[in-house]
Amino acid sequence: MSHQGESSDSKSGKKDFSTAILERKKSPNRLVVDEAVNDDNSVVAMHPRTMEKLQLFRGDTILIKGKKRKDTICIALADDNCEEPKIRMNKVVRSNLRVRLGDVVSVHQCPDVKYGKRVHILPIDDTIEGVTGNLFDAYLKPYFLEAYRPVRKGDLFLVRGGMRSVEFKVIETDPGEYCVVAPDTEIFCEGDPVKREDEERLDEVGYDDVGGVRKQMAQIRELVELPLRHPQLFKSIGVKPPKGILLYGPPGSGKTLIARAVANETGAFFFCINGPEIMSKLAGESESNLRKAFEEAEKNAPSIIFIDEIDSIAPKREKTNGEVERRIVSQLLTLMDGLKSRAHVIVIGATNRPNSIDPALRRFGRFDREIDIGVPDEVGRLEVLRIHTKNMKLSDEVDLERISKDTHGYVGADLAALCTEAALQCIREKMDVIDLEDETIDAEVLNSMAVTNEHFQTALGTSNPSALRETVVEVPNVSWDDIGGLENVKRELQETVQYPVEHPEKFEKFGMSPSKGVLFYGPPGCGKTLLAKAIANECQANFISVKGPELLTMWFGESEANVREIFDKARQSAPCVLFFDELDSIATQRGSSVGDAGGAADRVLNQLLTEMDGMSAKKTVFIIGATNRPDIIDPALLRPGRLDQLIYIPLPDEESRYQIFKACMRKSPVSKDVDLSALAKYTQGFSGADITEICQRACKYAIRENIEKDLERERKRRDNPEAMDEDVDDEVAEIKAGHFEESMKYARRSVSDADIRKYQSFAQTLQQSRGFGTEFRFPETGSRTTGSADPFATSAGGADEDDLYSKNIGLVTVLGALRGMITLEALAILMHRKFNGKSQQFQGRRLSTVSFALPETAASVAVTATLVAAAATLLVNRTKSSDSSTQSVKIVEVLVYVQSAMEKDSCSRNDRTKAQRGQDHKLRTWLLDSQQGFQRSGAIVQSALLADPVQPSQNLGIE
């Protein structure tokens, strides 16, 4: 329900404040970074109007703040071609600020920059390899001469000169962190070149490098950045800032990455404790390690302590046997309580098993906020893919959106693996032009390499979400085309499974959650499992196949835990299709398992039921069950909301059988004289599996003949070595009609007629229990509604003049009243035969029908009622035990009702013609006669049937 609440909020105009911290604040000094035209390391360019707003003049020294607490100073110049909210800077300035094109920086006036007395500048070692001569004369002197360049301690700058460009780093400046290098500033360049490893590399993790967790990122920044940056906010409101955050989620979703990004961006001291590291063999050492970590963090405040895999050092104390773990948990609790609220130390814990952590840690004041870093949705996956591919060389046709649609259930780490795999695929293709022995690779080869869509598709085929690694199922390569026939079933399945995955917005629009499950039932060998495979393949959902019996284990409670785990996995990698094969093994009716493992099967079923109901609405998990014993499945499973679509998969018809033959033989060489359609015609009542068996046997005969011919030839060669030149062709190169004829001798039907009847009757009882509302219609507006709740009322009081005389409505209406006393045979007769006085042959049983003398309105309600009643009497009373008088009474009640309905109708329509009124009168008198006739004939029927139930009963004289 929560997502509906959100959407209604947004409709009613309320603002969602949960991500407010992520919004860029608008102010004139925040400018968007653009590529520089003038490639000077000390100059940035802005539009004159922007400079006017910021009260800057051409040539002013300004302070620019970037990301990760980095800033630098530059000289501002005006540029009319620069767009207003943008600032142009070159790559060197951007790397000093740790920003990329399109990021936002803030510009501040910096009037009090002094001339420097001394600056210490050293080159970066990997840029001066092979540079000879004096670096100062060749590079630094021309760079700084008369230029009055501002420098900041710690910045890098690039100097071009003498065919090379060399990078330098400002090590020290005096006075202050910023200064301008004037002609009288002393420049020192003694010392060894600086190694770039000590350098903070550009690839430090920032907020830009974390994708797919926008909401969670907002929560974390509120809890971490606000207290570290603006502690007075909390002070003025009078609450304590939070002390701890627990991040939990599946492995690879970016918990550690988020903690590192927060530390880098806030500039806080980052202290990382990997859970098992603090353990020590000495008594008391582990606790003191933990204390030292906290002391260190308090000294270097503001700081963030990040405890990775916290479940390893803070497990539940009742469950652990070791004394050390208990002491460590207690130490952690006291340390977190002992943190002064204004100490600016925040503890972040990360785990993928939040339920195994000691509950005392999970209260307010310790880990007060628990944030679920879940599996990203489609938009999140696209963000992650963009981050991972921003340094990759992609060809133009790569469609990342399409890839993000196809990677349901992937976490960040899986997407990174996918990108790596695609790049490797690209390299493999070029392997023929790459020589491993060579020192270098040709530049032409390097330039021609780019990752294409095909590489990604290949990588998608080999990778899968890490949550499913244990229960991994190759997404089967069965498509709808491989399944012959069953068109209705396919459409129903597509609507149930594919629509919610592909058009979730439609379900949201109509405010409906999609259906949860489907049960296939039908004789064995008809393709129930095959259909489940096809649906998993077609809708690109993840697919977990569960074989019913393998859930049961010998340990108490283990079987139920298995069910729980499977559902958890499915939810993690939603949208997911859970396929339970042989569902009847774990979902038999409860109470039927006497002495069987103490009712383990019952408990498994209960767990299954609760999991299906408890499935959170936001996750699309479909359940497909397949069984060939639908009669023993617990009815609680079959109610709407659990397995609500019950689909009967019958034996294949002729067209389907032909398709199955074709599918079986598509890889085999089949002779021209094999007529598959004749085979399909002949194999009436065979299941798909039986047909496959016929094909396999035919293949086997062909192979046997082939081998025999080979042996024969070998023998001839041995006997007569001279004749070996004439090479005999392979005679048996294909499967001939003879092989199929031989194979058909052994063909057998695996499903007997009795079985089929059982399945059909089950399907029919389901249809009957469903067909309850077939005739429900809303009363048309403006028409008179009758106060009766009877099934006849709507048809009799309909708006249309001819309603009363329309056969179908009358028939269905009366059927509604007679429900429960008419057998299926009677319905069949009524629907398919006209009663015109002739004898009928029906299932080997002759029924002499009732002859009527009636006016022309033979299509009226009354006639139909009598027909139904008569047929019902004949058929229901076939058994000797049946009580004819009660049947007669029921029939009479119906007739009385029909009569009263007609009277109501005729009263309400006074504008009838004279002829019509006369007709009504005839009908009414006929009805009264029929009632008396029925009461009289009850005894006749009864005696006729008791005498000889199978003989045709006498004509009932109803005049």
C-alpha angles and dihedrals in degrees: 000000000000095000091053089052091054094049092049089050092054091047093052089054099253114144121237105231096183092096098031092117091063095059116105110243112232116232132141094248094059108092134177117243115244134180113274123241095196107056099213121136096218102043133081124183129216137172113271091241091053089052090049091053090051092045093238129147129210109279096021117145110240135187115230120196119204135169131313091029092295123145137167139181126244142164116260120226130179120242121182092200093058113098115246105252092039135090122202119220134157129244095267093056091044092053091049089053093042091232134131131211110291095026121122124247129181122231123210134180113254107188101158102064108140129214109261123246097195135006127185114210127178131183123241107250101228093057097053100053107133095007109134131190131038111330092201095057096040100044119004101043096054090042097055100028110123089335099111090212118186114228133189126208111259096021124131122218134185123225121194120206143128097019091306139078118219127195120222132189126214104231102176137003128191125230106028130329094289128048143152117244104232127182091266096050114115113231116203118196101167118127140063118304113268118252115234091223090072085049117098097248121224091242095072108136115262135169088275090065095057114079138176097028101085097141094044091046089056092052093048094048091051091053098041111026099041097055092041096046102031110020089162090071091069092038094055093049090045103236130120117250114244118269105199143026125195115206115196134171142113118313113276097026094116108262096140091040092055092051091050092047092051091050093048095046096046092044088229122151106265118213114183122197115186103209102240093040096081094057114107136182093232120085112255092007095105093054092047090052088056091048091050091053092054093045091051091051093049091052092052097043133189085061144145122220110204117196110192120201090011091176089073094061101030108043122156107289095219092055099047122087098194120090092212094063091052092051092048091052091050091047091051091050094051092044092052091048091046094055107111108239092232094044091102093227117134123189118211118190125192129197141146093213105058092164094063093060120102108267092225088070093055099067130101112281093036115047094354098169125048113194122194110218094196135180107294121247125230095283090046092051090051090053091051092047091050090052093049095045098043091097094036123100103240125182115236098255096059106123108203092179091059090049092050089053091053097049102074113171095014117138124208094272092052091051090050088051089049092054091047091049091050090051091048089050088055091050092048090057090056094045092105091065096041117085114202092204094058120098095221137023120234112262090225091061092048092050094048093056117101132150112245135192091262090059090054092048091052090048090050089055093056100039130070136179112283092227088068099046093108097045093034115162120183103242095250118243094225114125131191089261091064091063116078118216121338092113095158092049090051093051093048090050093049090052092048100044111015100045097058090049097044102033107029091149091065091057090049091049092055091041095234132129113226122253116275108216154005131213119206115200131171142105117320117270099031098115105266093140091042091056091052090052092050094051091050090052097043100050096042091230120143113265127215117182117202119192105212101226095047091069091068116087134174096248121091112253093004095104092055090047089054091056090049093050093050092053091047090053091048091051092049092054098037134188085061137153114220110200118197109194117198091013092178090072092068103022105054118144111286118252092030095096102085112183092348106139091315093297095307090152090055092053092048089052092049090051090049092051094049092046091053092050094041094053105127110244095232094063117077105219118156124196121210117186124190125194141153093204104062091157095070098047115112109258091224087072093053099056120111109272093043116044094350102160110068109191122190112211106199130195110286119269122226096277091048091048089053089051091049092051089050093048092049094050099039094105097038127085104246123190120242093243093064107102106201093185090059089051090049091051092050097048097069110162095019119131125226091259092052091052091050088052091054090053092047092051091050089051090049092054091049091051091047091052091047093053092046090053090050092052090047091053092048090052092049090051092051092049095044112024094173093064094058095100096076100077113213115222119241100267099191100053097141144024108273132203089255091062091054092047090052090046093050090060088069096038113124136180112241093197117062125212090251090056092049091051089051092053092045093050090050090050090049095050088051091049090049093050087050101042091070096112100037093122099041112128129167110246108257115252114262094020121119112259115216116223093229120104090202120124090239096056098081096046095045095046096042121138094242119092093219097049093098092056099041111114099211099052092045091048095050092044094054090043087057090057094045094048110136096027102063121077124220090253091061091050090051091052093048095048098046107030132060112220102230101150097272123122114254131214110220124170091332093307122107118222118193104209132224115266117217133197104208144148119261095277093092091146095065128120091249095056092047090050092053092047091052092045094050094047090047092053092049095047104035092048093056089102117080093226097056118114108231096190094061090048091051091050091052091050092048090052089054093049092049089051093050089051094051090047089053092048092051089049097049092047091054093051106058092157094075121129120257092249092053092050090051089052091051090052091052090050093050095051089046090054093054090050091049091054092053089043091054094050089050094044095051091083093044092052092047095051092044092053096043091051095056118347096192099047117091106269120235123269110274107228106221105162 
